[in-house]
Amino acid sequence: MAKRLAAAMIAGVVAISAVAPAWAVTLPDARRDVWTAHKINRGAIAQVNSAGEGRFAVVCNKADRKGFLVYLLPAEDRGRLKGGSIDVVFNFDKGRNKISRTLTWDAEGYFTDPFGPRSDLAEWMKRAYDVKINVKGQKGVASDFSLKNSWASITRMFEICG
């Protein structure tokens, strides 16, 4: 009986780990201010390098076709900040339009939040020209980049997962 219980517990842990998001890998390199979309482990990614330390990406998991917004901390904060959540403000077109999101910690070392192709955030990404992303409570942590061709890359990312 104890062996069967232990086997069931191990099977449950394996099943949970099998559904880990596709972005549970190191973010691949991206060119500054050039959106990219390509396959990664069990999914796809759309990302851009930005002026700023933090690294944002939009990823999808091929298994469930869900999208996720991912934030990798600046190098100096990795290891220091873990757990909980962070509040992020997206300032579109020089701050005229703002969207706030709360990203939660993932054990892989990222903060993340769901991202859908018809969400408010997605709609602003489709029509804005640039975005500056500020992480509340983190002095000097901001990413500033162009949204030119971002939606083409995000659409391609979802096509790869579809």
C-alpha positions in Angstrom: 0.0 0.0 0.0 2.8 2.4 0.9 4.6 1.6 -2.3 1.5 2.3 -4.4 1.0 5.6 -2.5 4.6 6.6 -3.1 4.3 5.7 -6.8 1.1 7.7 -7.1 2.8 10.7 -5.5 5.8 10.5 -7.9 3.4 10.1 -10.9 1.6 13.3 -9.7 4.9 15.2 -9.5 5.9 14.0 -13.0 2.5 15.0 -14.4 2.8 18.5 -12.9 6.3 19.0 -14.3 5.2 17.8 -17.7 2.9 20.8 -18.1 5.5 23.4 -17.2 5.4 26.4 -19.5 7.5 26.2 -22.6 9.4 29.3 -21.6 10.9 27.4 -18.7 14.3 27.7 -20.4 16.8 30.5 -20.7 15.6 33.3 -22.9 17.5 33.1 -26.2 19.4 36.1 -27.5 17.5 38.8 -29.3 18.7 41.8 -31.3 18.2 45.3 -29.9 14.9 46.9 -31.0 14.3 44.1 -33.6 11.4 41.8 -32.7 12.0 38.1 -33.2 9.8 35.1 -33.1 11.1 31.5 -33.1 10.6 28.1 -31.6 11.9 27.2 -28.2 11.5 24.2 -26.0 7.8 23.0 -26.5 6.6 26.4 -27.7 7.6 29.7 -29.2 8.8 33.2 -28.2 8.5 36.8 -29.4 11.0 39.1 -27.9 13.2 42.2 -28.3 16.2 43.4 -26.5 15.6 46.8 -25.0 17.4 49.8 -23.6 17.4 48.7 -20.0 18.4 45.8 -17.9 15.2 43.8 -17.5 14.2 41.5 -20.2 10.5 41.1 -21.4 9.2 38.5 -23.8 5.9 37.1 -24.9 5.9 33.3 -25.1 3.4 30.5 -25.8 3.2 26.9 -24.8 2.5 24.5 -27.6 0.7 22.1 -25.4 -2.1 24.5 -24.4 -1.6 27.4 -26.8 -1.7 29.9 -24.0 0.4 33.0 -24.1 2.5 34.4 -21.2 4.2 37.7 -20.6 7.6 37.0 -19.0 10.0 39.3 -17.2 13.6 38.2 -16.5 15.1 40.4 -13.8 18.2 42.5 -14.4 21.4 40.5 -13.7 22.1 42.3 -10.4 18.7 41.4 -9.0 18.7 37.7 -10.0 19.1 35.7 -6.9 18.2 38.7 -4.7 14.5 39.0 -5.7 12.5 35.7 -5.5 8.9 34.9 -4.8 5.8 37.1 -4.6 4.8 39.4 -7.3 5.8 42.7 -9.0 3.7 45.4 -10.4 4.5 46.6 -13.9 3.3 49.6 -15.8 3.3 49.7 -19.6 3.5 53.3 -20.8 2.4 53.4 -24.4 3.3 56.3 -26.7 5.2 58.4 -24.2 2.9 57.7 -21.3 -0.4 58.8 -22.9 -1.9 55.4 -22.4 -1.0 53.1 -19.5 -1.8 49.5 -18.5 -0.8 48.0 -15.2 -0.2 44.3 -14.7 0.8 42.2 -11.7 3.3 39.5 -12.6 3.9 36.5 -10.2 7.1 34.6 -9.5 7.8 31.3 -11.3 10.3 28.9 -9.8 12.2 29.0 -13.1 13.4 32.5 -12.2 10.9 34.7 -14.1 7.9 36.8 -13.2 5.0 36.0 -15.4 1.4 36.7 -16.3 -1.1 35.3 -18.9 -1.1 37.1 -22.3 -3.9 36.7 -24.8 -4.0 38.0 -28.4 -7.2 39.9 -27.6 -6.3 41.3 -24.2 -6.1 45.0 -23.5 -2.3 44.7 -23.4 -2.3 43.0 -26.8 -4.6 45.7 -28.3 -2.3 48.5 -27.2 0.7 46.6 -28.6 -1.1 46.4 -32.0 -1.7 50.1 -32.2 1.0 51.9 -30.2 4.4 53.0 -31.6 6.6 52.6 -28.5 6.4 51.4 -24.9 8.3 52.0 -21.8 7.9 49.4 -19.1 8.5 50.3 -15.5 8.7 47.9 -12.6 7.1 49.6 -9.6 9.2 49.7 -6.5 12.4 48.9 -8.4 14.4 52.0 -8.9 16.0 52.3 -12.3 14.4 49.2 -13.7 12.8 50.2 -17.0 12.7 48.9 -20.5 12.2 51.2 -23.4 11.7 49.9 -27.0 9.9 50.2 -30.2 6.7 48.2 -31.0 7.4 48.3 -34.8 6.8 44.8 -36.2 6.0 43.5 -32.7 2.5 42.2 -33.6 3.8 40.4 -36.7 6.3 38.6 -34.4 3.7 37.8 -31.8 1.3 36.5 -34.5 4.1 34.3 -35.8 4.7 33.1 -32.3 1.1 32.0 -31.8 1.2 30.3 -35.3 4.2 28.3 -34.2 2.2 27.1 -31.1 -1.0 26.5 -33.1 
